[in-house]
Amino acid sequence: MSEKDDRLLMGEIGAAQGLKGEVRLRVYTQDPEGIAAYGPLEDETGRGIEIESVRVTPKALIARIKGVTTREAAEALTHTKLYLPRARLPASDEDEWYHADLVGLAAVDADGAPIGTVVAIHNFGAGDIVEITPASGEANMLVPFNSVTVPEVDIAQGRIVLVPPEDLA
């Protein structure tokens, strides 16, 4: 596993907010406001980026980045991806997985026949959705990620068992 593979994407810096160096922040953690508690994060190159504070507004999560005090400096960080070394994350519980661990897994039916490959996990506000690229080459399918449609996740075997809703089967 490369050093880059040993990091998880925690968020991404968006547009500058105001004139004093704050930025909008898109966060991929369960508790978006808690991202600063992870300590220094890294950009693509491994450079440290420390979030000093976050605040929630009706439209966005706003962050203050250590050392960024002007709008121009904040604008220079737009689209910067924020990573955390896996070793600094808590171990996941038995029925919990980091999204990065699911991407690339084979999706198989209950009998083990291949369905496709997990390409992403999304959450648009109503719960997680697993995106599968079908082995048949058809268009990607989006399936709710719950115990009914994904009754088994086996990271060690590199697969998930998928029971797509009838209208997708």
N, C-alpha and C positions, 0 to 999 in steps of 0.2 A: 504494500500500500504506500503510495507516495505521500509526501508531506501535505500536498494539496488535498488529497483524498481524506486526510485525517482531520479536516476542518469542516465544520457545518456552517452553512449560510444562515445567519441570524437576522439579517435585515439589509436594507438598502437606503442610502441617503437620497432624498428627493430634492426638490427645489429649495432655494434659500427662502427664509421666512423673516421678513422685516429687515432692518438695517444693521443690527448688532451681531450678526453672525449665526443666528439660529437657523436650523434646517428642518424641513419636514422629513419624517422618518417612516418608512414602511418596515414593519417588524414581522418576523415569521416565527415568533415564540408564542407559547400558550398564553403568557401574561405579557402583552406588549409593553406595558409601563415598567416592567421589571428588567428590561434589557440592560439598563445601566448597572444593575447588580452583578452582572457577569464579569465586570472589570474590563480591562482593555480588550478591544476587538482588533481584528487585522483587516487590511484591505487586500486586494488581489496579490499585491507584491509582498505582503507580510509586514508592512508598516503598521505600527500601532495607532489605533484611534480610540480615544477614551471619551465616552459619553458622560458629561458632568451632571446633566439633569434632563429630565423629560417632563413634559406637561401635556395634558390632553385638552384639545379644543374640540368644538363640535365638528370640525372638518378634518382634523389631522392630529397626529402625534408630533409634537414639536420637541426638538432636542437641541441642547447646547453641547458642542464638541469642544473639548479642552484645547485651548490655543487658537480657536477660531473666534475672532472678535469683529470682523467686518463682513458686510454682505458679499464683497468680492471673494473673500476667502471661503465663505459658505458656498458660493456658486461654483467654485473650483472643485468642490466635493460632490456635486450633483452626479448621480448614478454610481457612486462608490458603493460596492458591495461590502458588507461587514461579516466577517467570519470569526469563528471561535474554535480553537483546537478542541477536538473531541475529548481529550483527557480532562479538560476543565468542566465538562458537563456531568451532571449526576447520571448514574446508571439508570436505565429505564426499567420500569416494573415489567412483570411477565407479560401483561397485555398492553404494553405501551411500546411504541417504536418511534424513532426519529424518521421523519419523512425521507431523509437522504438514504436511510437503510432500505427503504421500500422500492425506490426507483431502480429499475433494472431487473427486478425480480420477475421470474416467469409467472404468468397467470395460467392456471390449469383448472379444468373442471373437477368435479368430485371424483371422477374415475382416473384422474391424472393426465387426461388428454390436453395437449396445449391449446390455449385460447389466444395468448399473446404475451405482451411484455408491459409491465408497469412503467409508464414514462413520466408521470407526475402525480402529485397529490395536491388537490386544490381545496380551498375553503372560501366560499363566497358569502359566508355568514350563516348558513343553515346546516353546517356540519361538513365533515371531510368528504371529498369525492375522489375516487381513484380513476385516473385516466389510463386506459389500456390501448396499446397499438395492437390490433388483431393480427395473428399469424397469417390470416387469409389475405391481408393487404387492404382490407376495407377501411373505411374511415374510423378514426379513433372513437372509442366509446367512453362515456363518463358514467360511472356507477357509484351509488352511495357507498361509502366506506363504513360499513357497520357489520355486526355479527351475523346478519342474515345473508347479505350479499358477499361478504368476505369472512366465512366462518373459520378460516385457518390462515395464519401467517407463520411461515417457517423460514426464518432468516437463514438458519444453518443450511437448509436444503435449497435455498435460493428460489423460493416459490411462495405464491399465495394461492389458496383455493378460492375460485370465483364462481358464484352462483348468480349470474346476471338476471335481472328482472325479465319476465316472460316477453315483454315487448322488445327486448334487446337480444334475446336468445335465438 
